[in-house]
Structure formats: C-alpha cells, structure tokens
C-alpha cells in the first residue's frame, strides 16, 4: 500500500483506496445563544440536523438571537469548501463565520455536510446539496427553527468548491419543473473552477504547490476517466441553453487579491454575464488570501465580507 495523494495536515489517499482525513479544530453546536467567547461577537444559536440518514448527509443550522419571533427571515444555504475532498461545517472557522453571518444578516443559515471525494466523486456533491434544498422545503412546516423561514428568499453560497457547488445547484434548481424553493441570489466566495487549458497565472506557476494541489483535488473529485473539461470543473462545457441562463438569479462573486484562484472567479463572472445573467458583480478583498474568512473568521476582512453578503441579501 503506497501513498498516492496527500494534502498535508488534511488528507492522505492510498493505493488500496484507503482515505485518511485529519480534522482541524471543530466546534460543537449550542442551543443557547453563543458568541464563541468573542466579546465583539454577535449572538446566535446552532444545532445539527440529519438531511438524509441513508446517505450520511447532515447539516448545521444557525439562527440569530436578536430577532423578533414574528419576523420572517431569509434562508442562506451554504456549502463548505475543500476541493470536494475535505471540509465540514463543524470546523471551527466555518462555525464562527456562519454563526456570525447569521446574526449580521438576520438570516437562517443551513450549512450542508455533503459526501466527499474520492469515495464519492462528482456529481455526488451536487446531488447531495440539491437534496438539501428539497429537505429544506419538506421541513419548513416541521422544523421549529424554520417557522420564521421565508422560502421565497433563499440564497445559495459557498467558498472554493462550495462556490462551485452553489452554481451547479442553482442550475439543477432551474432545470426542475417544480423548484423546491425560490433562489433569489448566489454568493460565490473564491469559487473553485478549472479547465484543461491553463490560465495565465497557472502557466506562470506550472509545477508550483498551488497548481499541483489544484490538479490533485480535481483528479480525486471528478469521475474516473474524466479530465478538467468535465462540466463540473469547466462550466463552459455544460452548454446550458439560453432559457436556463435567462432564469439565473443575481450573482455576487467574491475574490481575494492574493488568491491563486482569483482569475477563475473573475472569468466565471464574465462568462455568466456574457451568457445573459442580468446582475453580476465582482467584489475583491485586496491583500487577502484564499478562504481568509475561514482561516480568520474574526478578522476585519471577514467582518467586511459578512457586511457585503448581508447587504446583498437585504437588497434581493
């Protein structure tokens, strides 16, 4: 048995198919109002839910503490990043970021733990995350925390691979004759896309750690025998008809100035706008790195991102 793929501190994949994951610090849910021991943090509650016990799809709900019980709240469905291979809503960085985003935006947040590659390659993540929208619809009249949910104002968001998932889940929602919920907007944070053709940045850094890591995660996550022109990686290859693009909601793409994937985020925004999405905006966090909001959930840059996302939800 030999090691065939590795992301230091996070993942090891062996030749016999064994996968070992190393979990960073996690946070338990709290039914009591919490601010994560951060004196400047906003109060929120959280709890874990089971979306599909047969497929081990779970999630974590976040509810702001400072809202009226009569107030209807938008719902933000969030998909974590990690190259489709690692990550969890239970990680401390996600827990703090999403809990405080819930409080800042006065929204109910459902963060989804979908099945991971390479054990479950794409399109499994898309199927699991779309199933979360159906679960949301079905639980709206059952789950007590959804009693204030406004399912006519649902937003999709995620970082890195989660930003990719948000796009593809939106496509699936539009393709369905009966949509489980009303998607009002997409907020893609440092979205993770690719293609067989390298970007200028990727060609400049061919052989670097970033390029090798990207290639490794794509190799582990796309279907066996596929390449980076698989539609899940290269959205241009999906060849979506005009009727799908015409129904797309508003999109806000967040990029980071020091992020290796910044080019991909800008290219995605330009592509969807060219194909007819009426409202597309790119917001850059200058001087910040990839998924800075997860690595530093209490930073000033993260607070600004939460404010920007809250404003987007407020105006849509």
KEVO-764604 format. One line per 2 residues: number of its first residue (from 1); their letters; for each residue x, y, z of N, C-alpha, C. Coordinates in steps of 0.02 Angstrom, whole numbers, always signed. Atoms other than C-alpha are relative to their C-alpha. Example, Ala and Ser with C-alpha at 12.3 -4.5 7.8 and 13.67 -1.06 7.14 Angstrom:
2
1) AS) +45,-59,+0,+615,-225,+390,+45,+60,+0 ~ -42,-59,-3,+684,-53,+357,-39,+55,+37 .
//
This chain:
316
1) XX) +42,-60,+0,+0,+0,+0,+44,+62,+0 ~ -41,-60,+5,+76,+165,-55,-44,+62,+0 .
3) XX) +34,-65,-2,+28,+347,-32,-1,+28,-71 ~ +5,-25,+69,-38,+415,-199,-22,+73,-3 .
5) XX) +20,-71,+0,-107,+585,-148,-2,+24,+72 ~ -3,-26,-68,-85,+699,+1,-10,+75,+0 .
7) XX) +5,-70,-16,-139,+868,+65,+22,+6,+73 ~ -28,+1,-68,-28,+895,+218,-48,+28,+52 .
9) XX) +42,-18,-57,-124,+905,+382,-74,-11,-12 ~ +71,+8,+14,-289,+865,+296,-19,-68,-29 .
11) XX) +23,+58,+38,-291,+712,+182,+59,-43,-24 ~ -46,+48,+31,-197,+555,+130,-41,-53,-36 .
13) XX) +35,+51,+40,-255,+436,-7,+51,-53,-19 ~ -46,+54,+12,-176,+264,-27,-22,-42,-60 .
15) XX) +11,+38,+61,-162,+145,-174,-55,-53,+6 ~ +54,+50,-9,-286,+20,-98,-68,+32,+9 .
17) XX) +63,-36,-7,-420,+155,-90,-13,+28,+69 ~ +8,-27,-68,-398,+195,+94,+9,+76,-1 .
19) XX) -3,-73,-6,-429,+378,+135,+5,+18,+74 ~ -7,-25,-68,-368,+460,+295,-7,+75,+0 .
21) XX) +10,-72,-7,-429,+632,+345,+20,+21,+70 ~ -22,-26,-63,-357,+738,+483,-40,+64,+14 .
23) XX) +48,-55,-13,-485,+855,+562,+32,+54,+43 ~ -24,-55,-41,-433,+1027,+623,-49,+13,+57 .
25) XX) +43,-15,-58,-515,+1107,+775,-73,+8,-22 ~ +71,-5,+16,-703,+1088,+774,-37,+36,+56 .
27) XX) +42,-34,-50,-845,+1175,+866,-65,-38,+8 ~ +65,+34,-10,-997,+1091,+945,-56,+51,-10 .
29) XX) +57,-45,+5,-1170,+1163,+913,-22,+22,+70 ~ +24,-25,-65,-1253,+1264,+1051,-71,+25,-7 .
31) XX) +69,-22,+1,-1439,+1280,+1080,-10,+65,+39 ~ +2,-63,-36,-1403,+1425,+1197,+36,+54,-41 .
33) XX) -33,-55,+36,-1357,+1596,+1124,+75,+1,+15 ~ -72,+2,-8,-1169,+1599,+1095,+33,+53,-43 .
35) XX) -41,-45,+42,-1036,+1719,+1033,+71,-28,-5 ~ -65,+33,+7,-893,+1592,+1033,+54,+30,+43 .
37) XX) -46,-32,-46,-813,+1681,+1181,+35,+60,-29 ~ -26,-61,+30,-780,+1829,+1068,-40,+59,+26 .
39) XX) +38,-55,-30,-827,+1988,+1162,-33,+45,-51 ~ +31,-41,+52,-865,+2075,+998,-47,-40,-45 .
41) XX) +41,+43,+42,-958,+1926,+925,-74,+10,+11 ~ +73,-6,-3,-1143,+1927,+887,-29,-67,+22 .
43) XX) +30,+60,-28,-1258,+1804,+973,-39,-40,-52 ~ +37,+44,+44,-1326,+1655,+880,-6,-68,+34 .
45) XX) +8,+68,-23,-1387,+1478,+913,+16,-47,-58 ~ -16,+48,+53,-1339,+1321,+817,-20,-70,+22 .
47) XX) +13,+70,-14,-1389,+1140,+805,+11,-41,-63 ~ -12,+45,+56,-1351,+989,+695,-64,-36,-20 .
49) XX) +59,+34,+27,-1480,+906,+584,+22,-55,-48 ~ -12,+55,+48,-1490,+748,+479,-43,+12,-61 .
51) XX) +36,-13,+62,-1537,+781,+298,-20,-65,-35 ~ +15,+66,+29,-1527,+602,+232,+42,-52,+36 .
53) XX) -39,+49,-40,-1477,+464,+354,+29,-56,-42 ~ -25,+55,+41,-1455,+336,+215,+63,+19,-38 .
55) XX) -58,-24,+37,-1326,+443,+126,+49,+39,+44 ~ -43,-35,-49,-1249,+519,+282,+8,+74,-19 .
57) XX) -1,-72,+14,-1294,+696,+226,-27,+35,+62 ~ +20,-36,-61,-1301,+810,+378,+8,+75,-11 .
59) XX) -7,-72,+6,-1303,+995,+411,+1,+32,+69 ~ +3,-39,-62,-1290,+1129,+543,-41,+63,-13 .
61) XX) +43,-59,+5,-1422,+1263,+569,+26,+54,+46 ~ -18,-59,-40,-1382,+1438,+631,-59,+47,+1 .
63) XX) +57,-44,-8,-1514,+1555,+699,+22,+61,+40 ~ -20,-60,-37,-1485,+1737,+751,-42,+7,+63 .
65) XX) +36,-6,-64,-1534,+1777,+931,-39,+64,+6 ~ +30,-66,-9,-1582,+1960,+911,-51,+16,-54 .
67) XX) +54,-14,+48,-1737,+1947,+801,-67,-14,+33 ~ +68,+11,-25,-1922,+1957,+836,-26,-68,-22 .
69) XX) +28,+66,+17,-2015,+1792,+839,-51,+5,-56 ~ +49,-10,+53,-2137,+1868,+715,+33,+18,-67 .
71) XX) -35,-23,+60,-2004,+1920,+590,+16,-59,-47 ~ -18,+50,+49,-1986,+1819,+429,+73,+11,-22 .
73) XX) -72,-5,+13,-1804,+1780,+390,+18,-35,-65 ~ -25,+36,+59,-1715,+1739,+227,+41,-60,+22 .
75) XX) -38,+61,-14,-1626,+1572,+217,+62,-1,-45 ~ -63,+7,+36,-1444,+1554,+167,+22,-73,+4 .
77) XX) -25,+69,+2,-1392,+1379,+111,+73,+3,-21 ~ -73,-8,+8,-1203,+1364,+125,+33,-68,-11 .
79) XX) -38,+60,+15,-1084,+1236,+51,+74,+13,+13 ~ -70,-11,-19,-911,+1221,+127,+47,-19,-57 .
81) XX) -52,+16,+49,-751,+1212,+25,+43,-58,+21 ~ -46,+54,-16,-608,+1089,+24,+14,-45,-59 .
83) XX) -16,+39,+59,-583,+1033,-155,-43,-61,-9 ~ +47,+56,+1,-734,+917,-137,+23,-60,+40 .
85) XX) -30,+58,-34,-622,+804,-32,+6,+8,+75 ~ -6,-12,-72,-608,+885,+140,-48,+56,+20 .
87) XX) +41,-55,-24,-700,+1010,+248,-63,-24,+35 ~ +62,+16,-37,-851,+1013,+363,-27,+64,+31 .
89) XX) +31,-56,-33,-974,+1137,+432,+17,+2,+74 ~ -18,+3,-71,-914,+1080,+605,+68,+32,+13 .
91) XX) -65,-32,-11,-741,+1155,+577,-10,+68,+33 ~ +8,-61,-40,-715,+1300,+696,-7,+62,-44 .
93) XX) +2,-59,+42,-683,+1427,+558,-68,+9,-33 ~ +67,-4,+31,-847,+1386,+469,-53,+16,+53 .
95) XX) +50,-11,-52,-945,+1380,+631,-3,+73,+21 ~ -1,-70,-22,-889,+1553,+687,-24,+46,-57 .
97) XX) +19,-44,+56,-905,+1632,+514,-74,-3,-14 ~ +70,+6,+18,-1078,+1563,+478,-47,+21,+57 .
99) XX) +41,-22,-56,-1146,+1592,+652,-5,+76,+3 ~ +1,-72,-3,-1096,+1773,+650,-30,+31,-64 .
101) XX) +34,-23,+61,-1155,+1792,+469,-75,-4,+10 ~ +71,+7,-15,-1325,+1729,+527,-24,+59,+41 .
103) XX) +19,-56,-43,-1328,+1863,+662,+4,+67,-37 ~ -9,-63,+37,-1262,+2001,+548,-54,+11,-52 .
105) XX) +48,-5,+55,-1381,+1965,+405,-72,-13,+22 ~ +66,+18,-25,-1527,+1913,+515,-32,-52,-47 .
107) XX) +23,+54,+44,-1546,+1753,+415,+9,-67,+35 ~ -9,+69,-22,-1566,+1568,+449,+50,-31,-48 .
109) XX) -52,+31,+41,-1412,+1476,+387,-4,-76,+7 ~ -6,+73,+2,-1413,+1294,+335,+65,-17,-35 .
111) XX) -65,+19,+29,-1235,+1232,+309,+1,-76,-9 ~ +9,+70,+20,-1226,+1064,+220,+66,-38,+2 .
113) XX) -56,+47,+4,-1105,+921,+250,-17,-54,-50 ~ +12,+47,+54,-1111,+829,+85,+54,-55,+1 .
115) XX) -49,+54,+4,-1020,+667,+45,+62,+21,-40 ~ -63,-24,+27,-838,+688,-1,+32,-50,-48 .
117) XX) -43,+40,+45,-724,+626,-140,+66,-14,+36 ~ +10,+41,+60,-631,+520,-184,-48,-58,+9 .
119) XX) +48,+54,-9,-752,+396,-104,-64,+14,-38 ~ +62,-20,+34,-897,+493,-180,+17,+56,-48 .
121) XX) -21,-49,+50,-843,+580,-339,-59,+40,-26 ~ +52,-39,+33,-939,+715,-430,-36,-43,-50 .
123) XX) +40,-56,-24,-1081,+737,-464,-34,-10,+68 ~ +31,+14,-65,-1119,+667,-289,-12,+63,+41 .
125) XX) +7,-60,-41,-1088,+834,-203,-58,+43,-25 ~ +56,-38,+28,-1211,+920,-322,-67,-32,+19 .
127) XX) +61,+36,-16,-1342,+787,-291,-18,+7,+74 ~ +12,-7,-72,-1321,+794,-102,-23,+70,+19 .
129) XX) +16,-69,-18,-1329,+983,-95,-68,+21,-29 ~ +67,-12,+25,-1482,+990,-208,-51,-33,+46 .
131) XX) +45,+36,-46,-1562,+861,-92,-12,+41,+63 ~ +8,-43,-60,-1533,+985,+50,-54,+52,-12 .
133) XX) +54,-48,+15,-1649,+1109,-39,-68,-34,+5 ~ +63,+38,-6,-1784,+975,-51,-16,-13,+73 .
135) XX) +10,+10,-72,-1759,+936,+133,-24,+64,+33 ~ +21,-65,-26,-1775,+1122,+173,-74,+11,-13 .
137) XX) +71,-8,+18,-1940,+1128,+81,-44,-45,+42 ~ +41,+49,-36,-2005,+971,+166,-3,+13,+75 .
139) XX) -4,-13,-71,-1951,+1026,+339,-28,+68,+21 ~ +21,-69,-14,-2019,+1203,+326,-57,+4,+51 .
141) XX) +58,+0,-45,-2179,+1159,+419,+10,-46,+61 ~ -13,+48,-54,-2097,+1034,+537,+54,+24,+48 .
143) XX) -58,-21,-40,-1929,+1100,+597,-16,+67,+35 ~ +16,-61,-36,-1959,+1230,+735,+42,+61,-21 .
145) XX) -43,-56,+19,-1811,+1335,+678,-17,+29,-68 ~ +22,-25,+66,-1892,+1354,+507,-67,+37,+3 .
147) XX) +65,-33,-5,-2051,+1431,+575,+2,+73,-24 ~ -9,-69,+23,-1981,+1603,+532,+31,+4,-70 .
149) XX) -34,+0,+65,-1905,+1549,+366,-45,+24,-56 ~ +35,-25,+60,-1957,+1640,+208,+30,-37,-60 .
151) XX) -27,+41,+55,-1934,+1509,+71,-6,+33,-68 ~ +0,-38,+63,-1968,+1640,-61,+63,+43,-5 .
153) XX) -63,-38,-1,-1800,+1717,-13,+56,-46,+24 ~ -53,+47,-15,-1670,+1579,-18,+62,+20,-41 .
155) XX) -64,-18,+32,-1487,+1617,-58,+47,-60,+4 ~ -51,+53,+1,-1350,+1495,-108,+68,+32,+5 .
157) XX) -68,-26,-8,-1172,+1523,-53,+47,-57,+17 ~ -51,+48,-17,-1010,+1431,-26,+68,+27,-20 .
159) XX) -67,-23,+16,-823,+1453,-33,+38,-55,-36 ~ -43,+46,+38,-698,+1372,-153,-43,-53,-34 .
161) XX) +43,+51,+30,-776,+1204,-201,-73,+13,+14 ~ +69,-17,-17,-933,+1265,-113,-29,+53,-45 .
163) XX) +23,-49,+48,-943,+1413,-231,-17,-34,-66 ~ +14,+42,+58,-934,+1288,-374,-67,-35,+9 .
165) XX) +62,+37,-14,-1074,+1187,-293,-60,+47,-4 ~ +56,-48,+1,-1183,+1342,-272,-23,+12,-72 .
167) XX) +17,-9,+70,-1176,+1370,-460,-38,-60,-27 ~ +31,+59,+29,-1219,+1191,-505,-66,-18,+33 .
169) XX) +65,+11,-33,-1358,+1177,-376,-52,+48,-28 ~ +46,-48,+31,-1435,+1335,-449,-23,-25,-68 .
171) XX) +18,+27,+66,-1429,+1256,-622,-52,-56,+8 ~ +47,+55,-10,-1516,+1099,-558,-69,+25,+22 .
173) XX) +64,-28,-23,-1649,+1203,-471,-39,+30,-58 ~ +33,-31,+58,-1686,+1300,-631,-24,-53,-49 .
175) XX) +18,+52,+48,-1691,+1140,-734,-62,-40,+22 ~ +58,+37,-25,-1827,+1064,-623,-65,+35,-19 .
177) XX) +65,-29,+16,-2008,+1088,-675,-29,+35,+61 ~ +25,-30,-62,-2053,+1123,-494,+59,+11,+46 .
179) XX) -57,-16,-42,-1919,+1213,-393,-19,-9,+73 ~ +17,+10,-71,-1912,+1162,-209,-4,+65,+40 .
181) XX) +0,-65,-34,-1876,+1341,-155,+14,+54,-52 ~ -13,-57,+44,-1857,+1514,-232,+70,+27,+13 .
183) XX) -69,-24,-7,-1674,+1556,-261,+3,+74,-22 ~ -2,-72,+15,-1651,+1745,-251,+70,+24,-19 .
185) XX) -67,-23,+16,-1463,+1754,-267,+53,-52,+16 ~ -57,+44,-10,-1295,+1665,-272,+59,+43,+23 .
187) XX) -60,-34,-24,-1144,+1722,-171,+57,-51,-1 ~ -55,+47,+9,-990,+1628,-232,+64,+30,+27 .
189) XX) -61,-25,-33,-837,+1653,-120,+60,-39,-26 ~ -62,+30,+26,-669,+1618,-206,-15,-66,-36 .
191) XX) +24,+62,+30,-754,+1490,-321,+55,-40,-35 ~ -49,+48,+24,-656,+1337,-373,-23,-32,-65 .
193) XX) +14,+28,+66,-666,+1302,-560,+66,-16,-34 ~ -62,+17,+35,-541,+1239,-687,-15,-19,-72 .
195) XX) +6,+22,+69,-510,+1177,-863,+67,-31,-21 ~ -63,+27,+26,-381,+1082,-964,+46,+56,-22 .
197) XX) -40,-58,+19,-324,+1250,-1032,+18,+40,+62 ~ -24,-37,-58,-218,+1339,-903,-15,+74,-8 .
199) XX) +3,-73,+1,-247,+1519,-855,+71,+27,-3 ~ -66,-31,+2,-104,+1642,-870,+37,-11,+65 .
201) XX) -31,+9,-66,-71,+1629,-683,+22,-72,+8 ~ -17,+70,-7,-73,+1439,-690,+61,-18,-42 .
203) XX) -59,+14,+43,+52,+1437,-834,+63,+30,+31 ~ -58,-32,-33,+166,+1557,-740,+26,-43,+58 .
205) XX) -19,+37,-61,+164,+1444,-587,-5,-76,-10 ~ +0,+72,+15,+164,+1274,-675,+53,-35,+42 .
207) XX) -47,+37,-43,+242,+1150,-555,+1,+24,+71 ~ +1,-27,-68,+208,+1257,-401,-48,-41,+43 .
209) XX) +44,+35,-46,+119,+1194,-247,-73,+12,-13 ~ +71,-16,+13,-42,+1284,-291,-27,-38,-60 .
211) XX) +23,+35,+60,-54,+1210,-466,-4,-75,+13 ~ -1,+72,-14,-7,+1036,-406,-59,-19,+46 .
213) XX) +55,+13,-46,-135,+1046,-265,-67,+1,-36 ~ +62,-5,+39,-272,+1103,-384,-9,-62,-43 .
215) XX) +4,+59,+44,-232,+962,-506,-17,-63,+40 ~ +12,+59,-41,-231,+835,-365,-73,-5,+21 .
217) XX) +69,+1,-23,-401,+885,-296,-49,-13,-57 ~ +43,+15,+57,-479,+885,-469,+5,-73,-20 .
219) XX) -9,+70,+18,-405,+714,-506,-37,-46,+49 ~ +34,+40,-51,-479,+647,-343,-76,+8,-2 .
221) XX) +72,-15,-7,-651,+725,-365,-41,-11,-63 ~ +39,+9,+61,-702,+713,-549,-7,-75,-14 .
223) XX) +10,+72,+14,-768,+546,-617,+62,-32,-31 ~ -56,+38,+28,-641,+413,-662,-2,+6,-76 .
225) XX) -4,-5,+73,-582,+438,-842,-14,+70,-27 ~ +13,-69,+21,-631,+623,-846,+63,+42,+6 .
227) XX) -54,-48,-9,-516,+771,-863,-30,+66,+24 ~ +23,-64,-28,-529,+953,-809,-48,+37,-46 .
229) XX) +54,-27,+40,-650,+988,-950,-67,-33,+16 ~ +62,+25,-28,-781,+889,-854,-44,+59,+19 .
231) XX) +44,-59,-8,-933,+1003,-840,+2,+28,+71 ~ -3,-23,-69,-917,+1011,-650,+60,+44,+13 .
233) XX) -61,-40,-6,-744,+1084,-668,-2,+60,-47 ~ +2,-51,+52,-763,+1181,-831,-73,+14,-18 .
235) XX) +71,-16,+10,-936,+1264,-830,-16,+14,-73 ~ +14,-13,+71,-917,+1310,-1014,-21,-63,-37 .
237) XX) +16,+63,+34,-932,+1126,-1061,-70,-25,+15 ~ +69,+21,-15,-1106,+1113,-985,-48,+17,-56 .
239) XX) +40,-19,+58,-1175,+1200,-1141,-74,+12,+19 ~ +68,-14,-23,-1327,+1267,-1049,-39,+41,-51 .
241) XX) +40,-39,+48,-1469,+1332,-1159,-17,+69,+28 ~ +15,-70,-19,-1520,+1515,-1157,-55,+3,+52 .
243) XX) +56,-3,-46,-1680,+1476,-1062,+23,-11,+73 ~ -26,+10,-67,-1576,+1418,-912,+34,+64,+24 .
245) XX) -35,-61,-19,-1464,+1572,-910,-49,+57,+14 ~ +47,-55,-8,-1615,+1687,-927,-36,-3,+67 .
247) XX) +34,+7,-64,-1685,+1619,-763,+47,+3,+60 ~ -48,-3,-55,-1525,+1637,-662,-13,+60,+45 .
249) XX) +8,-57,-47,-1537,+1744,-505,+62,+44,-2 ~ -58,-44,-6,-1418,+1886,-462,+59,-39,+29 .
251) XX) -61,+34,-23,-1239,+1831,-432,+50,+52,+25 ~ -55,-41,-25,-1106,+1911,-323,+59,-47,+11 .
253) XX) -59,+41,-4,-932,+1838,-341,+53,+36,+42 ~ -51,-30,-43,-806,+1872,-203,+68,-31,-16 .
255) XX) -67,+24,+14,-622,+1859,-246,+48,+32,+49 ~ -51,-26,-45,-465,+1886,-143,+62,+19,-41 .
257) XX) -54,-26,+40,-321,+1989,-209,+61,-45,-5 ~ -59,+43,-1,-186,+1863,-160,-17,-73,-14 .
259) XX) +22,+68,+11,-286,+1710,-207,+21,-25,-69 ~ -19,+32,+62,-217,+1594,-339,-60,-9,-47 .
261) XX) +60,+13,+39,-397,+1565,-396,-38,+65,-18 ~ +34,-63,+16,-440,+1750,-417,-19,+3,-74 .
263) XX) +14,+0,+72,-427,+1733,-607,-62,-40,-17 ~ +56,+44,+14,-551,+1591,-607,-66,+32,+22 .
265) XX) +60,-34,-23,-676,+1692,-507,-22,+55,-47 ~ +16,-55,+47,-667,+1841,-624,-24,-29,-66 .
267) XX) +21,+32,+63,-680,+1727,-776,-71,-28,+5 ~ +68,+26,-11,-835,+1645,-703,-52,+56,-4 .
269) XX) +46,-57,+1,-918,+1814,-675,-9,+26,-71 ~ +4,-24,+69,-877,+1869,-853,-40,-48,-43 .
271) XX) +34,+50,+41,-943,+1706,-925,-75,+1,+11 ~ +73,+1,-13,-1112,+1707,-838,-33,+64,-24 .
273) XX) +27,-64,+23,-1136,+1891,-880,-7,-2,-76 ~ +2,+5,+73,-1096,+1857,-1064,-57,-44,-23 .
275) XX) +53,+46,+18,-1225,+1718,-1064,-69,+23,+21 ~ +66,-28,-11,-1365,+1829,-1006,-22,+9,+72 .
277) XX) +20,-14,-69,-1365,+1834,-816,+1,+76,+10 ~ +8,-72,+2,-1428,+2010,-789,+39,+37,+53 .
279) XX) -33,-35,-55,-1350,+2053,-623,+59,-40,+26 ~ -61,+34,-21,-1170,+2001,-592,+49,+52,+26 .
281) XX) -47,-47,-29,-1045,+2088,-479,+59,-37,+30 ~ -61,+28,-31,-865,+2050,-428,+21,+47,+56 .
283) XX) -22,-38,-58,-809,+2107,-256,+68,-28,+22 ~ -68,+23,-16,-623,+2099,-216,+21,+21,+70 .
285) XX) -32,-14,-64,-541,+2087,-46,+75,+6,-13 ~ -70,-11,+17,-373,+2165,-82,+46,-22,+57 .
287) XX) -49,+20,-50,-223,+2093,+6,-18,-61,+41 ~ +22,+59,-38,-316,+1938,+65,+12,-64,-40 .
289) XX) -14,+65,+29,-285,+1754,+32,-63,-42,-8 ~ +55,+46,+11,-396,+1608,-18,-32,-20,+66 .
291) XX) +42,+17,-58,-536,+1571,+108,+25,+33,+65 ~ -23,-36,-59,-470,+1704,+228,-54,+1,+55 .
293) XX) +55,-4,-48,-642,+1707,+311,-5,-63,+43 ~ +0,+62,-39,-622,+1526,+367,+62,-4,+43 .
295) XX) -63,+2,-38,-440,+1543,+420,+2,+54,+54 ~ +2,-54,-48,-475,+1707,+510,-71,+27,+7 .
297) XX) +71,-19,-2,-662,+1714,+549,-15,+62,+42 ~ +12,-59,-41,-641,+1859,+671,+40,+61,-25 .
299) XX) -40,-54,+27,-533,+1970,+558,-44,+56,-26 ~ +37,-57,+27,-584,+2142,+495,-24,-16,-71 .
301) XX) +19,+18,+68,-585,+2073,+317,-62,-45,+0 ~ +58,+44,-5,-708,+1939,+370,-62,+39,+19 .
303) XX) +57,-43,-19,-820,+2067,+455,-27,+38,-61 ~ +21,-37,+59,-822,+2166,+293,-37,-47,-48 .
305) XX) +32,+48,+44,-865,+2010,+192,-71,-15,+25 ~ +66,+14,-28,-1010,+1972,+311,-47,+59,-13 .
307) XX) +40,-59,+13,-1071,+2150,+290,-21,+4,-73 ~ +15,-1,+72,-1061,+2139,+100,-53,-52,-18 .
309) XX) +48,+53,+13,-1155,+1975,+98,-69,+18,+28 ~ +63,-21,-31,-1287,+2044,+216,-35,+52,-43 .
311) XX) +29,-52,+42,-1313,+2194,+103,-30,-31,-63 ~ +25,+35,+60,-1332,+2080,-49,-67,-33,+15 .
313) XX) +62,+33,-18,-1466,+1980,+40,-56,+50,+15 ~ +49,-51,-17,-1554,+2136,+102,-31,+30,-62 .
315) XX) +25,-35,+59,-1571,+2207,-73,-27,-47,-54 ~ +27,+48,+49,-1630,+2047,-161,-56,-43,+31 .
//
